[in-house]
């Protein structure tokens, strides 16, 4: 997978226990807005980068008519989402 680290807008669901689950995201690509619905979440891991807590989600969804695997990264302290790898 190629590292992209592009900022995205994300819609999430939070459980009663406080677990975050991304549902879909939106990204701007060359003046075109692409919306991707997340069909499946394979993995959820936690990482620390420069002392900052990050959540990484291994996901699957349809992008431009093709089923693709990708990773989303959530920086907890900044409350920002990124398309991390694809």
HELIX and SHEET records of a PDB file:
SHEET    1   A 7 UNK A   3  UNK A  14  0                                        
SHEET    2   A 7 UNK A  20  UNK A  29 -1                                        
SHEET    3   A 7 UNK A  32  UNK A  49 -1                                        
SHEET    4   A 7 UNK A  52  UNK A  63 -1                                        
SHEET    5   A 7 UNK A  66  UNK A  75 -1                                        
SHEET    6   A 7 UNK A  80  UNK A  85 -1                                        
SHEET    7   A 7 UNK A   3  UNK A  14 -1                                        
END                                                                             
